[in-house]
Amino acid sequence: DIQMTQSPSSLSASVGDRVTITCRASQSISSYLNWYQQKPGKAPKLLIYAASSLQSGVPSRFSGSGSGTDFTLTISSLQPEDFATYYCQQSYSTLRYTFGQGTKLEIK
Amino acid sequence: EVQLVESGGGVVRPGGSLRLSCAASGFTFDDYGMSWVRQAPGKGLEWVSGINWNGGSTGYADSVKGRFTISRDNAKNSLYLQMNSLRAEDTALYHCAREPRVATMALGTYYYYYYMDVWGKGTTVTVSS
């Protein structure tokens, strides 16, 4: 199975900061990488699909980049509602998906 | 309104069985693949199983292969997860999720990108003696 490793596991930042979360795949997955946001007690929300495509309705301060094994999610200017846990997920292996372990973004 | 509603969770003893259901509404169900994703208390997301639009292709995480069976009934707009030989480590909140796909073409070949864009709130499964 393809393993997905996120870094950091947790991150403290302030409103207005630029934040980058990294996701690394154990093998090349081309651009088959999605990003999700999850807030406590809520279902995950899709942010980015196919590594860099912004899901409809998601603010433009969120962006994704990367290809192959290394990917990043960037939040250009943190807003109070962005404090949450973020997950990457590979869809390279059809019907054998895996998630990263998550990155918890906390208020500094 | 596009909606997924899970049901069927509960408390079961180790070795027992449960059948989860996911009722879809607000979209054409058989246009989409579907997945089950679980989250153990205080833990991250784990993809459990997926199925294509007509049920012809299915996949499972190694942790559930041979014990869980995914299926769908497009006439009833419903997705199911039959869970047998349940273990304590199967205790989790189980979400169903819709999987659209986006196609791109490069050098005469189509590439399909899958992602999970609509999620249900989940149903809780507790395996305990």
Interface residues (C-beta under 8 A of the other chain):
Chain A: D1 S30 S31 Y32 N34 Y36 Q38 A43 P44 K45 L46 Y49 A50 S53 Q55 T85 Y87 Q89 S91 T94 L95 R96 Y97 T98 F99 G100 Q101 G102
Chain B: G33 S35 V37 G44 L45 E46 W47 G50 I51 N52 S57 T58 G59 A61 D62 H95 V102 T104 Y111 Y113 Y114 Y115 M116 D117 W119 G120 K121 G122
